[in-house]
Amino acid sequence: MAEEVKKEGTGGFAADKKILATILKVVLGLVFLVLGAMAILTWWGSLLVIIKGSIGLFLILAGVITLAIAKE
């Protein structure tokens, strides 16, 4: 009987602290998602310039990887 009481009371402060940490992480994640979406909408033109500028580098990297695979 005494063991059952001890098992039920193991939550306490540690469980509350874990729940609070989880809630904080979720809220922080949502804040980062909103800030990221706002940044994309605000700097859409600049983002397109970066994407267009990186297409050539991506194609060069894909060509190097393809040649490395074909060499084997």
CYANA upper distance limits for C-alpha pairs under 8 A (distance plus 0.5 A):
  1 MET  CA      5 VAL  CA      7.17
  2 ALA  CA      6 LYS  CA      6.93
  3 GLU  CA      7 LYS  CA      6.75
  4 GLU  CA      8 GLU  CA      6.82
  5 VAL  CA      9 GLY  CA      6.83
  6 LYS  CA     10 THR  CA      7.02
 11 GLY  CA     15 ALA  CA      5.48
 11 GLY  CA     16 ASP  CA      8.08
 12 GLY  CA     16 ASP  CA      6.97
 13 PHE  CA     17 LYS  CA      6.54
 14 ALA  CA     18 LYS  CA      6.72
 15 ALA  CA     19 ILE  CA      6.73
 16 ASP  CA     20 LEU  CA      6.62
 17 LYS  CA     21 ALA  CA      6.63
 18 LYS  CA     22 THR  CA      6.73
 19 ILE  CA     23 ILE  CA      6.71
 20 LEU  CA     24 LEU  CA      6.62
 21 ALA  CA     25 LYS  CA      6.72
 22 THR  CA     26 VAL  CA      6.77
 23 ILE  CA     27 VAL  CA      6.66
 24 LEU  CA     28 LEU  CA      6.54
 25 LYS  CA     29 GLY  CA      6.52
 26 VAL  CA     30 LEU  CA      6.74
 27 VAL  CA     31 VAL  CA      6.72
 28 LEU  CA     32 PHE  CA      6.76
 29 GLY  CA     33 LEU  CA      6.74
 30 LEU  CA     34 VAL  CA      6.75
 31 VAL  CA     35 LEU  CA      6.66
 32 PHE  CA     36 GLY  CA      6.48
 33 LEU  CA     37 ALA  CA      6.67
 34 VAL  CA     38 MET  CA      6.65
 35 LEU  CA     39 ALA  CA      6.62
 36 GLY  CA     40 ILE  CA      6.76
 37 ALA  CA     41 LEU  CA      6.74
 38 MET  CA     42 THR  CA      6.45
 39 ALA  CA     43 TRP  CA      6.47
 40 ILE  CA     44 TRP  CA      5.97
 40 ILE  CA     47 LEU  CA      7.78
 43 TRP  CA     47 LEU  CA      6.67
 44 TRP  CA     48 LEU  CA      6.82
 45 GLY  CA     49 VAL  CA      6.94
 46 SER  CA     50 ILE  CA      6.83
 47 LEU  CA     51 ILE  CA      6.72
 48 LEU  CA     52 LYS  CA      6.54
 49 VAL  CA     53 GLY  CA      6.50
 50 ILE  CA     54 SER  CA      6.63
 51 ILE  CA     55 ILE  CA      6.92
 52 LYS  CA     56 GLY  CA      8.42
 53 GLY  CA     57 LEU  CA      8.24
 54 SER  CA     58 PHE  CA      6.62
 55 ILE  CA     59 LEU  CA      6.72
 56 GLY  CA     60 ILE  CA      6.75
 57 LEU  CA     61 LEU  CA      6.70
 58 PHE  CA     62 ALA  CA      6.63
 59 LEU  CA     63 GLY  CA      6.62
 60 ILE  CA     64 VAL  CA      6.74
 61 LEU  CA     65 ILE  CA      6.70
 62 ALA  CA     66 THR  CA      6.56
 63 GLY  CA     67 LEU  CA      6.61
 64 VAL  CA     68 ALA  CA      6.63
 65 ILE  CA     69 ILE  CA      6.72
 66 THR  CA     70 ALA  CA      6.60
 67 LEU  CA     71 LYS  CA      6.53
 68 ALA  CA     72 GLU  CA      7.48
